[in-house]
Amino acid sequence: MKPATLLITSLLVSGLAAAQTTPDTERTATDQQVTETGAPLTSLTVTLPARVKQVQFTLPAISGVTSMQIGAQSYAPTALADQLIWTVPTPERTLTLTLNAPVTAEDLGVAVQYDTGLTEILAGTAAFQTTAAGQGASAASAPTALRDGVIQYPSTGPVPRGRSSTNVTTISRLDEPFTLLVNGQPVPDRLIGRRVDNTGTGFTTREYIAVPLQPGDNTITTVTPEGQDTVTVTVASVAASARVLSSTLLADGFTPLTLAVDITDAQGRPTVVPTIAVTDTSGLTLTTPDGDPAQAGHQVRVVNGQATLSFAPTSTPGPVRLTLDVNNHPVTLALNVTATERRNVVVLVSGTLSGIGQGTPVASGEARGTVEAPILGGQLTAVADSSGAHTDTPAEVRFPTLGDNSRDTRPLQADGAIAARFDHPDVTATYARNAATDPVFGAPALGDALNVTTKGRTQVHAYAAPYAGSIIEAPVVINGTRLAQLPERLDPARVQLTLRVTREGITTDTVLTRGRDYVIDAQGLITFTRPLFPTPDLDTTQVLIARGPAAVRVISPQAQLAVTHTTTSGEVTATAAAGVHADLTTQPADLTYGVRYTAADTTGPRTLNVDARAAFNASGLRGELTAEAASPQGRVNVAATHETPGFTGYAATGTPGSAVTVTARAPITDTFGVQVSARAQTSASSFGVRAAAGLTYAPSRSSEFTAGLFTGAGDLSGTGVTATARWSAGPWTTTLGAQQQLGSANGQYSAQVTRKVPLPERLPPGTEFAVGTKVTGTLTDGDFSVRARAVLEGRAGPFAASLEYGLPTVSDQNGELRGSVAATLPVTERVNVGGTFTLTPDTRTLTGDVRYTSPNMVASTGLDLSHNDQTGPSASARFSVSYAGERVRTPWGVTADGLSTFTRTGAGHRYALGATYRGEQWNAAAYLRLRAGQYAADKTGTDLTAETNVTYNPGRGDVRLGLAAQMKSTDPGNATVQGVVAGRYWFTQDLALGAAYRGLYTQAGLSASAYALEGSWRFATPAMLTLGYNVGGFTPITAEPTRPGAYVRLDFLVDDTGRTP
């Protein structure tokens, strides 16, 4: 076995061990040492066993010892009868005791209490005292309370979530008969992890480790001559349901909808599962990131048995049904979105005309605004920003707010300056990025678009996308690490990433969520939350696609108008749609007309799914049909496409021709059935047809056998036989397949055998482990090739593993290994540790993460190690800390994040630090950012930028101090520092006079200054006019107004924030 294979296997086995209730509990009581080392002070060294929660030292009261010192800590004794007792909580394994009187090692008594509550005497005869006197100051660290009775632990009630075993601690009289029963069955003595026979007290204490339990109620009983003692503990079964813990469901058009669910078994007992899938949201837009884009469906990660789901804001109140897939069990949650209104208007407009009298004046300004208000019976939400209403402001170009250096998020996003949404019970209108919807062609335009949709059975859909032709799509190279570089032609602030996964010929696209699945810095460096591989296994490929507007957008509009009508007849819901799409970049406009019909009935036992669409214009047409119908009498599938030569309309593929595939299957008896299929395809220069028929035999749910014939002509010519077999017997599952042409040496063959490994009952529900092999063979013109793979799959506690090893065959001379092990371990309530180990034939990647969360701080750190056969080894280390504090009710925050990467071609470093302070009179904000090595502008040097601003507002005046610095790798030896001192005094409520000094100093010796004097007039409550003059001037490194000459500035601010129920 290769070392990497051994590592993955050992990690999985360690997960099996971690899933049990306690770690190793071999008795180590005999390894304690007590040695005398000096006088007149006495120094004694004590070595304790593992897992000691507290230790008590005892000495006779006549010893004269009044103080014990361990390291730098001093302990005072507690007197009890004729003994002195020292209690030390959470001790180290080896302790050096310094006593202030001479004693011998034989005088010292040592008793311990383990983390399970079990006590033991290691030296002397004094038992561990559990009274208040014995506990002393260590009461805060006392273990879980023990119950009265022979069974001291556990008490009646549920076991910890996710456990299927428990420890049992008992106490009975010394040397008397004793039996422990679970559900009436004796528990073997081999499960006793620790036993203490205390002749001083006359009792025996036993600790049973990982006693297996069954789902449901379990009765634990002890039988002694005095009678029986019984407790009942409850164990959850496999995850099969969910319940709502809390929710925020407001229909105000702005607030995201959130829902916290608790995962349970079928009886409502809390349990655990790695992920759940969301299958239906009743029209709500799910925004929770896909927990595993490589898996089918939208996966939501579950942490300690609980999951949080988020949905986009809505203004439509009413009942909603949410359907989840919990461990292959459908679960429907009935929710209610409450009607409410939200009012919030904040608008800031600032415009400056500078350089008046110094040549051509220069105009500059900024505008930002957010409007949320009930209007015309609906809810309006709009955001505007002259610098762009797109997703976020990069962390390194903004001040952190209350310690949050992650992102400035907006409820609406657009590549341009404006995004808006109007929600009304009858209509929804949205102008935002990728807002277009296409119910006819199924290919909505990308980029900023205005989309209007009415509500009801008959709906009108219309969109106008002014920049649809400016959207760029480009692949992003992924290499098995968590880092990737965005192509330079795409804007990092406006790009969208999509992961395209193809597994066994089926392709799915998942849009990744910025800030959750990944982050991008201003230079286009992408950091993912997990490594991405182009080929994670032999049947799967992954491609990362980046879409976004070009750096300079060009007006290239597209528009569409469509009408849909939905009807319901019985259990069938059908929708008919018709529309027209216009490409307005041509003169005259290029129009494409389309129709579509969909029908669905998924309630069973009869199901139906139909999707038929056609697009046509003067150049030709394209049509598509997919249909599936199923009933107890059989199943039929139809798929067809047709495109005429020369068709250039919307949704054209450029591949003319026709193809039709029909498959049908029907039962003859309870075990026998028949299946037939036919395929025909044509193109301008070829034709092919094939038909197949066969019999099926399914004697049970776990086995099926098929055999058939096929024949064809043209491109699909050939006659042959096919056969498949699938059966399960006990832990074994076998699948065989063969296709052989008659009259030619061509064929394909496959075999797969897997075995579920039997596991101890004490492991948690859902623990699985399977091994097997897959073999495929191909016969082409008499040449035979074979490919074999060993397969290992499993899940144990927090671990999940998947491994494939390509055995040495004709096509894999040296074999190839692919697989992964992943785990997330909650160390404490606030600390989580996670890691992955992934292998492909050319790349090995190991990652580790630690995350700490508290009400005031979020911190994480991680290390990635990778080796690629072509690019060599690489490593990256990263961290981030965000802390929000409060001092005398004044909020302040500190943030820091960093990334260092090391590759064969060099190293790169990116670090940022930020701080804020928001007081009644003082306010301060600062940041420092550094980029070096491969992340610098010249790929070798260092870029450093920093800025600090402090304002003081004692009442009628304000003072501002600012300092900025930068050092560019493209301009070495020319560091620049810029400072500002400015102040303003209000003589009246509406009139103020201000002055400022701004200076620029460079390492090369250049210096420049600008002196400004200005007056301000607040001529209206939200508006202020400022006239000023700059003496001197220079080109600043920040946004300071330093152009020489006169300037005029107009500021407009409206802040009307409130909420109406």
ZAMAR-467227 format. One record per residue (C-alpha): residue in three letters; x, y, z. Coordinates in steps of 0.5 Angstrom, whole numbers, plus 500, padded with zeros to 3 digits. Layout:
ALAXYZ/...
This chain:
MET500500500/LYS503507498/PRO504512504/ALA499516502/THR494510502/LEU496508509/LEU495516511/ILE488516509/THR486509512/SER489511518/LEU486518519/LEU479514517/VAL480509523/SER482515528/GLY475518526/LEU472511528/ALA476512535/ALA474519535/ALA467518535/GLN467514541/THR465517547/THR472517551/PRO479517549/ASP484511551/THR482509558/GLU488504560/ARG489504567/THR496508569/ALA495508576/THR502505577/ASP506510574/GLN506515579/GLN512517583/VAL513520589/THR521522591/GLU524527596/THR529531594/GLY531536599/ALA530540606/PRO529544610/LEU524546605/THR521539602/SER521539595/LEU517533592/THR515531585/VAL509527583/THR507524576/LEU500524575/PRO496519570/ALA492522564/ARG485525565/VAL486528572/LYS481533573/GLN483535580/VAL488532585/GLN488533593/PHE494532597/THR494530604/LEU499531610/PRO498530618/ALA496536621/ILE502535626/SER507535620/GLY507543621/VAL506545614/THR502551613/SER504552605/MET504549599/GLN507552593/ILE507549586/GLY511553581/ALA509560582/GLN502559585/SER501558593/TYR496554596/ALA493554603/PRO491548606/THR484546609/ALA483542616/LEU479536616/ALA479532622/ASP487530623/GLN489532616/LEU491538612/ILE488538605/TRP490541599/THR486541592/VAL489543586/PRO484544580/THR486542572/PRO494540574/GLU499538570/ARG502531569/THR508532573/LEU508537579/THR513539584/LEU511541591/THR515545595/LEU513545603/ASN515550608/ALA516544613/PRO520538613/VAL516531611/THR517525608/ALA514522601/GLU511517605/ASP507522609/LEU504525603/GLY497522601/VAL495523593/ALA488522591/VAL485524584/GLN478525581/TYR478524573/ASP474528568/THR469523568/GLY468524576/LEU471517578/THR476518584/GLU482514586/ILE487514591/LEU494514588/ALA498514595/GLY496514602/THR489512605/ALA485518604/ALA480518599/PHE478524595/GLN474529599/THR468531595/THR465536600/ALA465543600/ALA471543604/GLY475538600/GLN473542594/GLY476549596/ALA476554591/SER476549585/ALA468549585/ALA468552579/SER472547576/ALA468541579/PRO466535574/THR459534572/ALA455532578/LEU454525580/ARG447522582/ASP446518588/GLY445511588/VAL450505585/ILE449508578/GLN453515579/TYR453516572/PRO449517567/SER443520570/THR436519566/GLY435523560/PRO438523553/VAL445522551/PRO450527548/ARG447529541/GLY450524536/ARG453519541/SER450511541/SER454509547/THR456512554/ASN460511560/VAL457508566/THR460509573/THR458505579/ILE460504586/SER458498590/ARG461495596/LEU468491596/ASP468484594/GLU460483593/PRO457480587/PHE456485582/THR452485575/LEU451491570/LEU445490565/VAL444494559/ASN437492556/GLY437486560/GLN444484557/PRO450483561/VAL455488560/PRO462484559/ASP468486564/ARG472488558/LEU469495557/ILE471496564/GLY476502563/ARG478503570/ARG477500577/VAL478502584/ASP478497590/ASN478502596/THR480498602/GLY479505606/THR472506604/GLY470499603/PHE467500596/THR469499589/THR468504583/ARG468501576/GLU468506570/TYR465502564/ILE467505557/ALA463506551/VAL458502553/PRO454501546/LEU446503546/GLN441502541/PRO436507538/GLY431509543/ASP430508550/ASN435504554/THR435501561/ILE441501565/THR441496571/THR446494576/VAL444488580/THR447487587/PRO445483594/GLU442490596/GLY438490590/GLN437494583/ASP439501581/THR436503574/VAL437509570/THR434510563/VAL438514557/THR435515550/VAL439515544/ALA437518537/SER437514531/VAL439516524/ALA437523522/ALA430523519/SER427530520/ALA428537522/ARG424542526/VAL424550527/LEU428553532/SER428560530/SER426565524/THR426572522/LEU421572516/LEU419579515/ALA416581508/ASP419588508/GLY423587501/PHE429589505/THR431584511/PRO434577509/LEU429571511/THR433567516/LEU431560519/ALA435556524/VAL433548524/ASP435543529/ILE436536526/THR432530529/ASP431523528/ALA424520526/GLN422521533/GLY424528534/ARG430526538/PRO436531537/THR442528532/VAL447530527/VAL448529520/PRO454533516/THR449536511/ILE442537509/ALA439538502/VAL434544500/THR429541495/ASP424546494/THR423553497/SER416555494/GLY419561490/LEU424564496/THR431565493/LEU436561497/THR442565499/THR445560503/PRO452558500/ASP452551497/GLY456547502/ASP458542497/PRO458544490/ALA460538487/GLN454534490/ALA447534487/GLY442539490/HIS443545494/GLN447542500/VAL447546507/ARG452544512/VAL450542519/VAL454544525/ASN453540531/GLY446538529/GLN443545527/ALA443549520/THR442556518/LEU438558512/SER438564509/PHE433567503/ALA433573499/PRO429579502/THR421579499/SER415583500/THR410578499/PRO407575505/GLY404569507/PRO405561508/VAL411558505/ARG412551505/LEU420549505/THR422542503/LEU428539506/ASP432532504/VAL435530511/ASN439523510/ASN434521504/HIS428523508/PRO423528505/VAL421534511/THR416539509/LEU416545514/ALA410550514/LEU413557515/ASN409564515/VAL412570512/THR409576516/ALA407583512/THR411589515/GLU414595512/ARG421598513/ARG422606512/ASN430608511/VAL432614507/VAL439616507/VAL442620501/LEU449624501/VAL451628495/SER457632495/GLY460636488/THR466640488/LEU468645482/SER476646484/GLY481650480/ILE477656479/GLY482662476/GLN487657474/GLY486654468/THR480650466/PRO476648472/VAL476641475/ALA469638477/SER469632482/GLY464629487/GLU461623490/ALA454621491/ARG451615495/GLY444613497/THR439608500/VAL432608500/GLU427603503/ALA420606503/PRO413603502/ILE410606496/LEU404605491/GLY402599496/GLY409596495/GLN416596498/LEU421600494/THR429599496/ALA434602492/VAL441603493/ALA446608489/ASP453610489/SER457614484/SER463609485/GLY459603483/ALA453599487/HIS457593486/THR458587491/ASP463590496/THR468595498/PRO475591498/ALA477590505/GLU484594504/VAL481600501/ARG476602507/PHE476603514/PRO473597518/THR467599522/LEU467596529/GLY472591528/ASP469588521/ASN474588516/SER470583511/ARG466587507/ASP461592506/THR455588503/ARG449591500/PRO442588499/LEU442590492/GLN448589487/ALA449592480/ASP455593476/GLY453600475/ALA451606480/ILE444604481/ALA440598483/ALA433598485/ARG427593487/PHE420594487/ASP416589491/HIS408589490/PRO403584491/ASP401585483/VAL408586480/THR416586482/ALA421590478/THR428590479/TYR434593476/ALA440589479/ARG446585476/ASN443579473/ALA436581474/ALA433578468/THR429572468/ASP427568461/PRO421563462/VAL421562454/PHE429561452/GLY432559459/ALA438563457/PRO437570461/ALA442576459/LEU447577464/GLY449584467/ASP445589469/ALA438589467/LEU431592469/ASN426586470/VAL419587471/THR414581472/THR407581474/LYS404576479/GLY398571478/ARG396565474/THR398569467/GLN404573468/VAL408578464/HIS415578464/ALA420583461/TYR427585461/ALA432590458/ALA439589459/PRO443595456/TYR450592457/ALA449584456/GLY454584450/SER459587455/ILE459581459/ILE466577459/GLU466569461/ALA473566462/PRO476560465/VAL480560472/VAL485556473/ILE485551479/ASN490547482/GLY488543488/THR490549493/ARG485554496/LEU488560491/ALA487562484/GLN488568480/LEU483572476/PRO484574469/GLU486581468/ARG481583464/LEU475582469/ASP474587475/PRO475583481/ALA469587485/ARG464585480/VAL466578478/GLN462572479/LEU464565480/THR461559478/LEU463552479/ARG461547473/VAL462540475/THR461534471/ARG460527474/GLU459521469/GLY457525464/ILE452530467/THR454537468/THR451542474/ASP453549475/THR453552482/VAL454560483/LEU459561488/THR458566494/ARG463571495/GLY465572502/ARG463565504/ASP465560499/TYR471565497/VAL474572497/ILE477576492/ASP482582493/ALA483588489/GLN489585485/GLY484579483/LEU487574488/ILE482569490/THR482565496/PHE477559497/THR474556503/ARG477549501/PRO481547495/LEU479546488/PHE481540484/PRO480540476/THR479532477/PRO478530484/ASP476523482/LEU476519475/ASP469520474/THR469528476/THR471534473/GLN471541475/VAL472548471/LEU471554475/ILE468560470/ALA469567472/ARG463572469/GLY463579469/PRO463586466/ALA469588462/ALA473594465/VAL470599460/ARG462597459/VAL460598452/ILE452599451/SER450593447/PRO443592449/GLN438586449/ALA431586451/GLN425581452/LEU418580453/ALA414574454/VAL407572457/THR406566461/HIS400562463/THR399557469/THR394552470/THR393546474/SER388540473/GLY388535478/GLU396534480/VAL399537474/THR401544473/ALA402546466/THR405553464/ALA405555457/ALA410561455/ALA411565449/GLY415571447/VAL420575443/HIS428577444/ALA431583441/ASP438584440/LEU439591439/THR446591437/THR444590430/GLN440595425/PRO435593425/ALA434589431/ASP435582431/LEU428578433/THR428571435/TYR421569437/GLY420563442/VAL414558445/ARG415554451/TYR411549455/THR412545461/ALA408540465/ALA410537472/ASP406532476/THR411529482/THR406527487/GLY406520485/PRO404514484/ARG404517477/THR409522475/LEU410527469/ASN415532467/VAL415535460/ASP419541457/ALA418543450/ARG421549447/ALA422552440/ALA426559438/PHE425561431/ASN426567426/ALA428568419/SER434564419/GLY431558421/LEU429555428/ARG431550434/GLY427546438/GLU428542444/LEU424537448/THR425533454/ALA419528457/GLU419523462/ALA412519465/ALA412514470/SER407510473/PRO406503476/GLN405500469/GLY412503466/ARG416509465/VAL418513458/ASN423518457/VAL424522451/ALA429527449/ALA429531442/THR433537439/HIS433540432/GLU436546429/THR436548422/PRO442550418/GLY444557418/PHE440559424/THR443565428/GLY437566433/TYR437567440/ALA440560444/ALA443558437/THR448553438/GLY451553431/THR451545431/PRO445544426/GLY442537425/SER437533429/ALA437527434/VAL431523438/THR432518443/VAL426514446/THR427509452/ALA421505455/ARG420500460/ALA415496463/PRO413490468/ILE411484465/THR410480472/ASP412482479/THR420480477/PHE420480469/GLY420486465/VAL421489458/GLN425495456/VAL426498449/SER430504446/ALA431508439/ARG435513437/ALA436517431/GLN440523429/THR442527422/SER446532420/ALA448535413/SER452530411/SER450524416/PHE445519418/GLY445514424/VAL439510427/ARG439505433/ALA434500436/ALA435496442/ALA430491446/GLY431487452/LEU429483458/THR429485466/TYR429480471/ALA429483478/PRO427478484/SER428483489/ARG429490491/SER437489492/SER438485485/GLU437486478/PHE439483471/THR438485464/ALA440482457/GLY438485450/LEU440486443/PHE441492439/THR442494432/GLY443500428/ALA445503421/GLY449509418/ASP453513424/LEU450508429/SER451502425/GLY453495428/THR449489432/GLY451486438/VAL448484445/THR448487452/ALA448485459/THR448488466/ALA447485473/ARG446488480/TRP445484486/SER447485494/ALA448479498/GLY449481506/PRO455487506/TRP457485498/THR454489492/THR456487485/THR455491479/LEU457488472/GLY456491465/ALA458488458/GLN456491451/GLN459487445/GLN458488438/LEU457482433/GLY462481427/SER467486430/ALA472486435/ASN469492439/GLY466492446/GLN466495453/TYR465491460/SER465494467/ALA465491474/GLN464494481/VAL464490487/THR464493494/ARG463491501/LYS460494507/VAL465493513/PRO462491519/LEU463496525/PRO462496532/GLU455497535/ARG458503539/LEU459507534/PRO454513532/PRO448512528/GLY450513520/THR457511521/GLU459507515/PHE465504512/ALA466500505/VAL471498500/GLY471495493/THR474495486/LYS472498480/VAL474495473/THR473497466/GLY475494459/THR475496452/LEU476492446/THR477497440/ASP479493433/GLY481487437/ASP486491442/PHE484490449/SER485495455/VAL483495462/ARG483500468/ALA482498475/ARG481502481/ALA480500488/VAL475504492/LEU474506499/GLU469510502/GLY467512509/ARG464516514/ALA466516522/GLY464521527/PRO467528524/PHE471524519/ALA469523511/ALA473519507/SER473517499/LEU479514496/GLU480511489/TYR487508487/GLY488506480/LEU491499480/PRO497498475/THR494496469/VAL495497461/SER493504462/ASP496506469/GLN503502469/ASN504505476/GLY497506478/GLU494513481/LEU491515487/ARG485520488/GLY481521494/SER480526500/VAL479526508/ALA475531511/ALA473533518/THR471539522/LEU471538530/PRO468542535/VAL473543540/THR469547545/GLU463551544/ARG467557541/VAL473553538/ASN472549531/VAL478545528/GLY478543521/GLY482540516/THR482536509/PHE487531506/THR486531498/LEU490526493/THR490526485/PRO495523481/ASP499530480/THR497534487/ARG497532494/THR494538499/LEU493538506/THR490544510/GLY488545517/ASP484551520/VAL482553527/ARG476558528/TYR475562534/THR468565535/SER465569541/PRO460575542/ASN466580541/MET471577536/VAL472572530/ALA479569529/SER481564524/THR488561522/GLY490556517/LEU495553514/ASP495549507/LEU501545504/SER501542497/HIS505539492/ASN504539484/ASP508534480/GLN509540475/THR509546479/GLY513543485/PRO511544493/SER507550495/ALA505553502/SER500558504/ALA499561511/ARG493566513/PHE490569519/SER484574520/VAL482577527/SER476582528/TYR474584535/ALA469589537/GLY469592543/GLU466597548/ARG469602553/VAL465607557/ARG459605552/THR464607546/PRO465602540/TRP471601538/GLY474595533/VAL481592531/THR482588525/ALA487584522/ASP488579516/GLY494576513/LEU496571507/SER503569506/THR505564500/PHE511560498/THR512557491/ARG518554487/THR518561483/GLY518565490/ALA514568495/GLY508573496/HIS505576502/ARG499580503/TYR497583510/ALA492589513/LEU491592520/GLY485596521/ALA482600527/THR476604529/TYR474608535/ARG467612535/GLY466616541/GLU462622542/GLN467627541/TRP473623538/ASN473619532/ALA479615529/ALA480610524/ALA486607521/TYR489602516/LEU495599514/ARG496594508/LEU502591505/ARG504587499/ALA510584498/GLY513579493/GLN509576488/TYR503580491/ALA507587489/ALA505591483/ASP512589480/LYS512582483/THR518582487/GLY518589491/THR514591497/ASP508596496/LEU506599503/THR500604504/ALA497607510/GLU492612513/THR490615519/ASN484620520/VAL482623527/THR477628528/TYR475632535/ASN468635535/PRO467639542/GLY461642540/ARG461648536/GLY467646532/ASP471640529/VAL478639528/ARG481633523/LEU488631523/GLY490626518/LEU496622516/ALA497618509/ALA503614507/GLN505610501/MET511606498/LYS511603491/SER515597488/THR514601482/ASP517607484/PRO523604489/GLY526609494/ASN521614493/ALA516613499/THR511619500/VAL508622506/GLN502626506/GLY499630512/VAL493634513/VAL491639519/ALA484642518/GLY479645523/ARG472649522/TYR468653527/TRP461655527/PHE459662529/THR452661528/GLN448654527/ASP448656519/LEU455660518/ALA462657519/LEU469658517/GLY475653516/ALA482653515/ALA487647513/TYR494645511/ARG496640507/GLY503638506/LEU506632501/TYR513630503/THR517624499/GLN524620500/ALA527624494/GLY526630497/LEU520633494/SER515637498/ALA509641497/SER504645501/ALA497647500/TYR494652505/ALA486653504/LEU481658507/GLU474656506/GLY467659509/SER460654509/TRP453656509/ARG448651511/PHE442654507/ALA437649508/THR437643513/PRO440638508/ALA444642504/MET451646505/LEU455651500/THR462652501/LEU467657498/GLY474656499/TYR481658496/ASN487654496/VAL494657496/GLY499652493/GLY497645491/PHE500639489/THR497632486/PRO495628493/ILE496621494/THR489621497/ALA482624496/GLU484631499/PRO482637495/THR489640494/ARG488643487/PRO490651487/GLY485656486/ALA478657488/TYR473652489/VAL466651491/ARG463645494/LEU455643495/ASP454638500/PHE447635501/LEU445630506/VAL438627508/ASP438621514/ASP431619515/THR431612518/GLY425609521/ARG421603521/THR413603521/PRO410596523/
